[in-house]
Amino acid sequence: MERKLGNIVSFFQFLPELRKIIYTTNAIESLNAGLRKLTRNRRIFPNDDSVYKAMYLAIRHCADKWKMIHHWKPALQVFQIAFGEDSVPIHGL
């Protein structure tokens, strides 16, 4: 029980906008499925940069579906504040 208490405490350290997204497991599963599809279809990458580029493109492709997630816009804004405008573009929302 005490081992799991640390997970709960760290969960509540996130802002409420992010907690809503974290416990929306459909979004997480959708992203995981997109990344699994990428790695299943292409098992060998010539170098590390090609892996990063492929993952970036896969995440961008999955992100098209994320606009339907409830409470996603406030979470994106929190991510943008935390990680910077260049890392998390929110144009078009």
C-alpha positions in Angstrom: 0.0 0.0 0.0 2.8 2.5 0.9 4.6 1.8 -2.4 1.5 2.9 -4.3 1.0 6.0 -2.2 4.1 7.6 -3.9 2.4 7.2 -7.3 -0.8 8.9 -6.0 1.1 11.8 -4.4 3.1 12.4 -7.6 -0.1 12.3 -9.6 -1.6 15.1 -7.6 1.5 17.3 -8.2 0.3 17.8 -11.8 -2.0 20.7 -12.5 -5.7 19.8 -12.8 -5.7 20.3 -16.6 -3.0 17.7 -17.0 -4.6 15.2 -14.5 -7.7 15.2 -16.7 -5.6 14.2 -19.7 -3.5 11.7 -17.8 -6.4 9.6 -16.6 -7.9 9.7 -20.1 -6.4 6.4 -21.0 -8.0 6.3 -24.5 -5.6 9.1 -25.5 -2.6 7.3 -24.1 -3.6 4.0 -25.8 -4.2 5.8 -29.1 -0.7 7.2 -29.0 0.8 3.8 -28.0 -1.0 2.1 -30.8 0.4 4.6 -33.3 3.9 4.1 -32.0 3.5 0.3 -32.0 2.3 0.5 -35.6 5.4 2.4 -36.6 7.8 0.0 -34.9 6.0 -3.1 -36.1 6.1 -2.0 -39.7 9.7 -0.8 -39.6 12.0 -2.7 -37.3 15.4 -1.5 -38.5 16.4 2.2 -38.5 19.7 3.3 -40.0 20.6 5.7 -37.1 19.2 7.3 -34.0 18.1 10.5 -35.9 15.9 8.4 -38.1 14.2 6.9 -35.1 13.6 10.4 -33.6 12.2 11.7 -36.9 9.9 8.7 -37.4 8.6 9.0 -33.8 8.0 12.7 -34.2 6.1 12.1 -37.4 4.0 9.3 -35.8 3.2 11.6 -32.9 2.2 14.4 -35.2 0.0 12.0 -37.1 -1.7 10.8 -33.9 -2.1 14.4 -32.7 -4.6 15.1 -35.5 -7.0 12.9 -33.5 -6.3 14.5 -30.2 -8.3 17.6 -30.9 -11.4 15.5 -30.0 -10.2 14.8 -26.5 -12.2 16.6 -23.9 -10.1 19.2 -22.0 -7.2 18.9 -24.4 -6.9 22.6 -25.2 -6.2 23.7 -21.6 -3.8 20.8 -21.2 -1.9 21.9 -24.4 -1.7 25.4 -23.0 -0.2 24.0 -19.8 2.3 21.9 -21.8 3.2 25.0 -23.8 3.9 27.0 -20.6 6.0 24.1 -19.2 8.0 23.2 -22.3 7.9 26.3 -24.4 6.0 27.4 -27.5 8.4 25.8 -30.0 8.0 22.4 -28.4 4.2 22.4 -28.1 2.6 24.4 -30.9 -1.1 25.1 -30.3 -1.9 27.0 -33.5 -5.1 26.1 -35.1 -7.0 25.3 -31.8 
